[in-house]
Amino acid sequence: MAASGCSAPGLWVRGSGPCLGSLFNVFSKPLCSAAAAAAASRPLDAQRLAEKLRAQKKQQKTKEPAPTNPVQRRVRELVRFTEQLQRVHPNVLAKALSRGIVHQDKDLVVINKPYGLPVHGGPGVQLCISDILPILAKILHGHKAKPLHLCHRLDKETTGVMVLAWEKEVAHQVQELFRTRQVTKKYWAITVRVPVPEAGVVDIPIVEKEAQGQQHHHKMTLSPSYRMDDGKMVRVRSSRNAHLAVTQYQVLSSSLSAALLELQPVTGIKHQLRVHLSFGLDCPILGDHKYSDWNRLAPQKLAAGILKKLGLQQSKARHLPLHLHACQLTLPALQPQKEELTLLCKPPRYFLNSLRRLGLKMPSRDHSADEEAAQPGAQ
């Protein structure tokens, strides 16, 4: 008994001879074709799907050679640095966050929030921090772990220290500390131009308004309590919707056209740091395409000198991410016999890269040595 070379089931040929051979040749091709068509119509199993995806990825890489133009290379570099985690599977994002944990104890988990990820969901949001909290909890504490809880929020474009809690009661406790301004927050920002003076306090209320010429588009802006009238400072009636906003700032490093600032917001108004720097000090944050110009919603316009140092053209400035990083957060003791907790977080790669290109220096270790020593249980 001989079996045919075709994989079609139930086709067996007995004996041999030219007659049988010719009959087999007649019927084998249509049967094999039918079997192949049936196999092709079946859904891909995991192994075949993985092989197909790998082949497609390899084909895409061969189709996209590395750009020879230095500006295009710089744009690709920025995209690679800032779009690493926005379009990945939730499990991949949770795993990446677990590898970069700043601090973990029985009450809290502190992560280094990546650029471009919103904290909460909304229209058009495919992936956010709140969505992956159950997965992150299972990675850290096993499959029976309950989801972590958010204690505060950071803007989508802001990176750095973000506090999560294991229990809802602890989360509410930390939220109350933020609400009553008992939490000390420090940010680093790279600014276009250098503020004068190099250290001070911006104490100007902020209000939300519809931007001029941009219907249905609202921005935060200043609502000063005083104005100049014939060389004299005159108090004006403030808007009932204005919010008290106070920001301390200090220049850590500067060049002719840019600076690295340490910011300490005393209040917590929406987009406070961006508004105070851009409209209060005339030093917008690098990559702030929303608040660099009140009248326009367009990519940030940069001086030729800065563009040259960054390796960009103005037409590609839209690829610059916001250079605002939550570098330090100090929490009061959550329990009577515990000490306050100071949490430090390193800036992302694109931030460090821009510092180097602009000739700005990171603060020395002595600048934050006392903060580094005050991290009980940091991991």
C-alpha positions as CSV (number, residue, x, y, z in Angstrom):
1,M,0.0,0.0,0.0
2,A,1.4,3.4,-0.9
3,A,0.3,6.8,0.3
4,S,0.1,9.8,-2.0
5,G,2.4,12.8,-1.5
6,C,-0.7,15.0,-1.1
7,S,-1.9,15.7,2.4
8,A,-5.6,15.2,1.5
9,P,-7.1,12.7,3.9
10,G,-8.6,9.4,2.8
11,L,-6.7,9.2,-0.6
12,W,-5.0,5.8,-0.7
13,V,-3.7,3.9,-3.9
14,R,-3.4,0.1,-4.0
15,G,-1.1,-1.7,-6.4
16,S,0.9,-0.1,-9.1
17,G,1.0,0.2,-12.9
18,P,0.6,2.8,-15.6
19,C,-3.1,2.8,-15.4
20,L,-3.4,3.5,-11.8
21,G,-0.5,6.0,-12.0
22,S,-2.3,8.0,-14.7
23,L,-5.6,7.9,-12.7
24,F,-3.8,9.2,-9.6
25,N,-2.1,12.0,-11.6
26,V,-5.5,13.1,-12.9
27,F,-7.1,13.3,-9.5
28,S,-4.2,14.3,-7.2
29,K,-3.8,17.9,-8.4
30,P,-7.4,19.1,-7.7
31,L,-7.5,17.3,-4.4
32,C,-4.2,18.8,-3.3
33,S,-5.3,22.3,-4.5
34,A,-8.5,21.9,-2.5
35,A,-6.6,20.9,0.6
36,A,-4.2,23.8,0.3
37,A,-7.1,26.2,-0.1
38,A,-8.8,24.8,3.0
39,A,-5.5,25.2,4.9
40,A,-5.2,28.8,3.8
41,S,-8.7,29.6,4.8
42,R,-8.1,28.3,8.4
43,P,-7.2,31.0,11.0
44,L,-3.5,31.3,11.7
45,D,-2.2,29.6,14.8
46,A,0.1,31.5,17.2
47,Q,3.3,30.2,15.6
48,R,2.3,31.0,12.0
49,L,1.0,34.4,13.1
50,A,4.2,35.3,14.8
51,E,6.3,34.2,11.8
52,K,4.1,36.3,9.5
53,L,4.5,39.4,11.7
54,R,8.2,38.9,11.9
55,A,8.4,38.7,8.2
56,Q,6.3,41.8,7.7
57,K,8.5,43.7,10.2
58,K,11.7,42.6,8.5
59,Q,10.2,43.7,5.1
60,Q,9.4,47.1,6.6
61,K,12.9,47.6,7.9
62,T,14.4,46.8,4.5
63,K,12.0,49.3,2.8
64,E,13.0,52.1,5.2
65,P,16.7,52.7,4.9
66,A,18.4,55.0,7.5
67,P,18.1,58.7,6.3
68,T,21.3,60.3,5.2
69,N,20.1,63.8,5.9
70,P,21.2,64.9,9.4
71,V,18.0,66.7,10.1
72,Q,15.9,63.6,9.2
73,R,18.2,61.5,11.4
74,R,17.6,63.9,14.3
75,V,13.8,63.8,13.7
76,R,13.9,60.0,13.7
77,E,16.0,60.1,16.9
78,L,13.4,62.4,18.6
79,V,10.5,60.1,17.5
80,R,12.3,57.1,18.8
81,F,13.0,58.7,22.2
82,T,9.4,60.0,22.7
83,E,7.2,57.3,21.1
84,Q,8.4,54.2,22.7
85,L,5.5,53.3,24.9
86,Q,2.4,55.1,23.5
87,R,1.4,52.3,21.0
88,V,2.4,49.2,22.8
89,H,0.3,46.5,24.3
90,P,-0.8,47.3,27.9
91,N,1.3,44.3,29.2
92,V,4.4,45.7,27.6
93,L,3.8,49.2,29.1
94,A,3.2,47.7,32.6
95,K,6.4,45.6,32.3
96,A,8.4,48.7,31.3
97,L,7.0,50.7,34.2
98,S,7.8,47.9,36.6
99,R,11.5,47.9,35.5
100,G,11.7,51.7,36.2
101,I,10.2,51.8,39.7
102,V,11.6,54.6,41.8
103,H,10.3,53.4,45.2
104,Q,8.1,50.6,46.6
105,D,6.9,49.8,50.1
106,K,3.8,48.3,51.7
107,D,1.8,51.5,51.1
108,L,3.1,53.1,47.9
109,V,4.6,52.4,44.5
110,V,6.4,55.3,42.7
111,I,6.9,55.2,39.0
112,N,8.8,57.3,36.5
113,K,6.0,58.4,34.1
114,P,7.0,58.3,30.5
115,Y,6.5,61.1,28.0
116,G,3.2,61.3,26.0
117,L,1.1,59.0,28.1
118,P,-2.0,60.5,29.6
119,V,-2.9,59.5,33.2
120,H,-6.7,59.2,32.5
121,G,-8.6,58.0,29.4
122,G,-10.7,60.1,27.1
123,P,-11.7,60.7,23.5
124,G,-9.0,59.4,21.2
125,V,-6.9,57.9,24.1
126,Q,-5.9,54.4,23.3
127,L,-3.6,53.8,26.3
128,C,-3.3,55.5,29.6
129,I,-1.7,55.0,33.0
130,S,-4.9,54.2,34.8
131,D,-5.7,51.3,32.4
132,I,-2.5,49.4,33.2
133,L,-2.7,49.7,37.1
134,P,-4.3,46.2,37.5
135,I,-1.6,44.7,35.3
136,L,1.2,46.5,37.1
137,A,-0.2,45.3,40.5
138,K,-0.1,41.7,39.3
139,I,3.4,42.0,38.1
140,L,4.6,43.3,41.4
141,H,2.4,41.2,43.8
142,G,1.1,38.2,41.8
143,H,-2.1,37.4,40.1
144,K,-4.3,37.9,43.1
145,A,-3.1,41.5,43.7
146,K,-5.8,44.2,43.7
147,P,-5.3,47.2,41.3
148,L,-3.1,50.1,42.4
149,H,-4.7,53.5,42.9
150,L,-3.7,56.9,41.5
151,C,-2.7,59.6,44.1
152,H,-2.3,62.6,41.8
153,R,-1.9,63.4,38.1
154,L,0.7,64.7,35.7
155,D,0.1,66.2,32.3
156,K,0.4,63.9,29.3
157,E,3.6,65.6,28.1
158,T,5.2,65.8,31.6
159,T,7.6,63.1,32.7
160,G,8.8,62.0,36.1
161,V,7.7,61.1,39.7
162,M,4.2,59.7,40.0
163,V,2.8,58.2,43.2
164,L,0.5,55.2,43.3
165,A,-1.0,53.5,46.4
166,W,-2.0,49.9,47.2
167,E,-5.0,50.8,49.2
168,K,-7.8,53.3,48.4
169,E,-7.6,54.8,51.9
170,V,-3.8,55.6,51.5
171,A,-4.5,57.1,48.0
172,H,-7.1,59.4,49.6
173,Q,-4.6,60.3,52.3
174,V,-2.0,61.3,49.8
175,Q,-4.5,63.2,47.7
176,E,-5.4,65.2,50.7
177,L,-1.7,66.1,51.2
178,F,-1.6,67.3,47.7
179,R,-4.8,69.3,48.1
180,T,-3.6,71.0,51.3
181,R,-0.2,71.8,49.7
182,Q,1.8,69.7,52.1
183,V,3.7,68.0,49.3
184,T,6.9,69.6,48.0
185,K,7.2,69.3,44.3
186,K,10.2,70.2,42.2
187,Y,10.5,70.2,38.4
188,W,13.2,70.7,35.9
189,A,12.5,72.6,32.7
190,I,14.6,73.6,29.7
191,T,13.5,77.1,28.6
192,V,14.0,79.2,25.5
193,R,15.9,82.3,26.7
194,V,17.1,83.0,30.2
195,P,14.8,84.6,32.8
196,V,15.7,87.9,34.5
197,P,16.3,87.8,37.4
198,E,17.7,84.3,37.6
199,A,15.8,83.4,40.7
200,G,12.4,84.6,42.0
201,V,8.7,84.1,42.5
202,V,6.0,84.4,40.0
203,D,2.8,85.3,41.8
204,I,0.2,86.0,39.1
205,P,-3.4,84.5,39.0
206,I,-4.3,82.2,36.1
207,V,-7.6,82.0,34.3
208,E,-8.9,79.8,31.4
209,K,-10.0,81.7,28.3
210,E,-10.9,81.0,24.7
211,A,-7.9,81.8,22.5
212,Q,-8.2,84.7,20.1
213,G,-9.1,83.5,16.6
214,Q,-9.4,79.9,17.7
215,Q,-13.0,79.1,18.3
216,H,-13.7,76.4,20.9
217,H,-10.0,76.2,21.8
218,H,-9.3,77.3,25.4
219,K,-6.0,78.0,27.0
220,M,-4.8,79.0,30.5
221,T,-3.5,82.6,30.7
222,L,-2.5,85.2,33.2
223,S,-5.0,87.3,35.0
224,P,-2.9,90.0,36.7
225,S,-4.1,91.9,39.8
226,Y,-2.1,95.0,38.8
227,R,-1.3,97.0,35.6
228,M,0.9,99.9,34.8
229,D,-0.9,103.2,34.2
230,D,1.4,106.3,33.4
231,G,4.3,104.7,35.2
232,K,2.3,103.8,38.3
233,M,1.1,100.3,39.4
234,V,-2.6,100.3,39.6
235,R,-4.7,97.4,41.1
236,V,-7.3,96.0,38.8
237,R,-10.5,94.0,39.4
238,S,-9.6,90.4,39.0
239,S,-11.7,87.8,37.2
240,R,-14.0,85.8,39.4
241,N,-12.8,82.7,37.5
242,A,-9.1,83.4,38.2
243,H,-7.1,81.0,40.4
244,L,-4.3,82.0,42.8
245,A,-1.0,80.7,41.2
246,V,2.5,80.9,42.7
247,T,5.7,79.5,41.3
248,Q,9.3,79.7,42.7
249,Y,12.0,79.3,40.1
250,Q,15.8,79.3,40.0
251,V,18.3,79.0,37.1
252,L,20.6,76.0,37.5
253,S,22.5,76.4,34.2
254,S,22.3,78.8,31.3
255,S,23.7,79.7,27.9
256,L,23.1,82.7,25.7
257,S,19.8,81.3,24.4
258,A,18.5,78.7,26.8
259,A,18.4,77.7,30.5
260,L,17.8,74.8,32.8
261,L,15.4,75.9,35.6
262,E,14.3,74.3,38.8
263,L,10.7,75.1,39.5
264,Q,8.7,74.7,42.7
265,P,5.0,75.2,42.3
266,V,3.4,76.4,45.5
267,T,-0.1,76.0,44.1
268,G,-1.3,73.4,41.6
269,I,-3.3,75.1,38.9
270,K,-3.7,73.5,35.5
271,H,-0.6,74.2,33.2
272,Q,0.7,76.6,35.8
273,L,4.4,76.2,35.2
274,R,4.0,76.5,31.4
275,V,1.9,79.7,31.7
276,H,4.1,81.4,34.3
277,L,7.3,80.7,32.3
278,S,5.9,81.6,28.9
279,F,3.6,84.6,29.7
280,G,5.1,85.7,33.1
281,L,8.8,85.4,32.4
282,D,8.8,85.4,28.5
283,C,10.8,82.1,28.7
284,P,8.6,79.3,27.3
285,I,9.5,75.7,27.9
286,L,11.4,74.0,25.0
287,G,8.8,72.0,23.0
288,D,5.8,73.8,24.4
289,H,3.8,74.2,21.2
290,K,0.6,75.3,23.1
291,Y,1.9,78.2,25.2
292,S,4.8,79.6,23.3
293,D,2.3,82.0,21.5
294,W,-1.1,83.0,22.9
295,N,-2.5,83.9,19.5
296,R,-1.4,80.9,17.5
297,L,-1.8,77.1,17.8
298,A,1.3,76.1,15.9
299,P,4.8,74.6,16.4
300,Q,7.1,76.6,18.7
301,K,9.1,79.2,16.7
302,L,12.8,78.9,17.7
303,A,15.8,81.1,17.0
304,A,18.3,80.0,14.4
305,G,20.9,79.4,17.0
306,I,18.8,77.0,19.0
307,L,17.7,75.1,15.9
308,K,21.3,74.7,14.8
309,K,22.4,73.3,18.2
310,L,19.4,71.0,18.3
311,G,20.2,69.8,14.7
312,L,16.7,70.8,13.5
313,Q,15.0,73.0,11.0
314,Q,12.0,75.2,11.9
315,S,9.7,73.0,9.8
316,K,10.7,70.0,12.0
317,A,10.3,71.8,15.3
318,R,6.9,70.2,15.8
319,H,8.8,67.0,16.7
320,L,10.3,68.5,19.8
321,P,8.7,67.1,23.0
322,L,7.9,69.2,26.1
323,H,11.0,69.5,28.2
324,L,9.3,69.5,31.6
325,H,10.3,66.8,34.2
326,A,9.0,66.2,37.7
327,C,12.4,65.5,39.2
328,Q,11.6,65.4,43.0
329,L,8.7,65.0,45.3
330,T,8.7,65.0,49.1
331,L,5.8,63.4,51.0
332,P,5.2,64.0,54.7
333,A,5.1,61.0,56.9
334,L,2.0,58.9,56.3
335,Q,2.1,57.3,59.7
336,P,3.1,58.7,63.2
337,Q,6.4,56.8,63.6
338,K,7.7,57.3,60.0
339,E,9.8,59.9,58.3
340,E,9.0,62.0,55.3
341,L,9.8,60.4,52.0
342,T,11.8,62.2,49.3
343,L,11.6,60.7,45.8
344,L,14.0,61.5,43.0
345,C,13.6,60.7,39.3
346,K,16.1,61.0,36.5
347,P,15.1,62.9,33.3
348,P,14.3,61.0,30.1
349,R,17.0,60.5,27.4
350,Y,15.7,63.2,25.1
351,F,15.9,65.7,28.0
352,L,19.5,64.8,28.7
353,N,20.3,64.9,25.0
354,S,18.9,68.4,24.6
355,L,20.9,69.6,27.7
356,R,24.1,68.4,26.1
357,R,23.3,69.9,22.7
358,L,22.4,73.3,24.2
359,G,25.5,73.4,26.4
360,L,23.6,73.2,29.7
361,K,24.9,71.3,32.7
362,M,23.1,69.0,35.1
363,P,23.3,70.0,38.8
364,S,26.2,68.5,40.7
365,R,25.6,65.6,43.0
366,D,26.2,67.9,46.0
367,H,23.1,69.9,44.9
368,S,20.8,66.9,45.7
369,A,23.0,64.8,48.0
370,D,20.8,65.4,51.0
371,E,17.7,64.4,49.0
372,E,19.4,61.2,47.7
373,A,20.2,60.2,51.3
374,A,16.6,60.6,52.3
375,Q,15.1,57.7,50.4
376,P,14.2,55.0,52.9
377,G,13.4,51.7,51.2
378,A,13.9,53.0,47.7
379,Q,14.3,50.3,45.1
